[in-house]
Amino acid sequence: MNRFRLVRERGMFAPFDIVVYLLLAALIAALFFVFVVADTFGADDAEGVRVQVGGETVYTYTFGEGGERAQSWEERITERTEEGVLYVRIRTDAGWNELAIDDAQKTVVMHDADCSLRKDCTQMRAIGQGGSVITCIPHALKVVPLEGEDYSTPSVG
């Protein structure tokens, strides 16, 4: 009973409590700004991408130069261009994924896939716009930048 009376007399928060809460709020806001708004840890300097399936590099694309398929994957990787965007379809044993590569903007995004109902890999940030890795777990496919590899903003799909 004495504790309840002390709380009522003193109030909900002591001045020290308010200072601690304000400092925590300021710290959270600063971290949010650094990691989300400023995106200082993005892989913006990517010179191209490397596509890996099960740890094996199957396709490499360098901006301004074009793409190169691994010898054993030449039949399973197709390229087509529409309105200045290169679409690369990669067929794995589990299904297919389609990348959209914009050479002018130096970005790569997972355009489409048949991996699941939600297609999480198509919702990941584009490499070159702050995204650092595109991963499709059902197909064991991973797209990473050639330069500026940065795993500080991991994505899972």
C-alpha positions in Angstrom: 0.0 0.0 0.0 2.8 2.4 0.8 4.2 2.0 -2.8 0.9 3.0 -4.4 0.7 6.1 -2.1 4.3 7.0 -3.1 3.5 6.8 -6.8 0.4 8.9 -6.4 2.2 11.6 -4.5 5.3 11.6 -6.7 3.5 11.3 -10.1 3.9 8.9 -12.9 7.4 10.0 -14.0 10.3 11.5 -12.1 12.3 14.2 -14.0 15.1 11.7 -14.4 12.8 9.2 -16.1 11.7 11.8 -18.6 15.3 12.6 -19.5 16.1 9.0 -20.0 13.1 8.5 -22.3 13.9 11.6 -24.3 17.5 10.4 -24.8 16.3 6.9 -25.9 13.9 8.5 -28.4 16.6 10.7 -29.8 18.9 7.7 -30.2 16.2 5.7 -32.0 15.5 8.6 -34.3 19.2 9.1 -35.2 19.7 5.4 -35.9 16.5 5.4 -38.1 17.8 8.4 -40.1 21.3 6.8 -40.6 20.2 3.4 -41.6 16.9 4.0 -43.4 16.6 7.6 -44.6 20.2 8.4 -45.4 21.0 4.9 -46.6 24.7 5.5 -46.2 25.4 1.7 -46.3 23.8 0.9 -49.7 25.7 -0.6 -52.6 25.3 2.4 -54.9 28.7 2.0 -56.5 27.9 -1.4 -58.1 29.6 -1.9 -61.4 27.4 -4.9 -62.3 26.0 -8.1 -60.7 26.8 -11.7 -60.2 24.0 -14.3 -60.2 24.7 -17.4 -58.1 22.6 -20.6 -57.9 23.5 -23.0 -55.1 26.8 -21.1 -54.7 27.8 -21.5 -58.4 28.2 -18.3 -60.4 25.9 -18.8 -63.5 25.6 -15.2 -64.9 27.7 -12.1 -64.6 26.6 -8.7 -65.9 28.8 -5.6 -66.1 27.1 -2.2 -66.7 28.0 -0.9 -70.1 29.6 -4.1 -71.3 26.9 -6.8 -71.1 26.3 -10.2 -69.7 28.2 -13.5 -69.7 26.7 -16.9 -69.0 28.5 -19.8 -67.4 29.2 -22.5 -70.0 27.0 -25.1 -68.3 24.1 -22.6 -68.1 24.0 -21.3 -71.6 20.7 -23.2 -72.4 19.0 -22.2 -69.2 19.6 -18.4 -69.3 17.8 -16.3 -71.9 18.0 -12.5 -72.5 15.5 -10.2 -74.1 15.4 -6.4 -74.4 12.3 -4.2 -74.0 12.3 -0.4 -74.0 16.0 -0.2 -73.0 15.7 -2.7 -70.2 17.4 -6.1 -70.4 15.4 -9.0 -69.0 17.4 -12.1 -68.0 15.4 -15.3 -67.3 17.3 -17.9 -65.3 15.8 -21.5 -65.1 16.8 -23.6 -62.2 15.8 -27.1 -61.2 13.2 -25.6 -58.9 11.7 -22.9 -61.2 12.7 -19.6 -62.9 13.5 -16.0 -61.9 13.6 -13.0 -64.2 15.9 -10.0 -63.6 15.4 -6.6 -65.0 18.7 -4.8 -65.7 18.6 -1.1 -66.5 22.0 -0.1 -67.9 21.2 3.6 -68.0 20.3 3.8 -64.3 22.7 1.0 -63.3 20.1 -0.9 -61.4 19.1 -4.5 -61.2 15.8 -5.7 -59.7 14.0 -9.1 -59.6 11.2 -8.5 -62.1 9.3 -11.8 -61.8 9.6 -15.4 -60.4 7.6 -18.5 -59.9 9.0 -19.3 -56.4 6.0 -18.8 -54.2 2.6 -17.1 -54.0 4.1 -13.9 -52.3 7.2 -13.7 -54.5 9.3 -12.1 -51.8 12.4 -11.8 -54.0 10.5 -9.4 -56.3 9.8 -7.1 -53.4 13.5 -6.5 -52.5 15.2 -3.2 -53.2 17.0 -2.8 -56.5 20.8 -3.2 -56.5 22.2 0.2 -57.2 19.4 2.0 -55.3 20.5 1.0 -51.8 19.8 -2.7 -52.1 22.7 -5.0 -51.5 21.6 -8.5 -52.1 18.6 -10.1 -53.8 17.8 -13.6 -52.6 15.3 -16.2 -53.7 15.5 -19.0 -51.1 13.2 -21.5 -52.9 15.4 -21.4 -56.0 18.7 -21.1 -54.1 19.4 -18.0 -56.2 21.4 -15.0 -55.1 22.2 -11.7 -56.9 25.1 -9.7 -55.5 26.9 -6.6 -56.8 30.3 -7.0 -58.5 31.8 -4.0 -56.6 30.7 -2.4 -53.4 29.4 -5.6 -52.0 27.7 -4.6 -48.8 25.7 -7.0 -46.7 24.7 -4.4 -44.1 21.2 -4.3 -45.4 20.3 -8.0 -45.8 17.1 -9.1 -47.5 15.5 -12.5 -47.4 12.8 -13.7 -49.7 
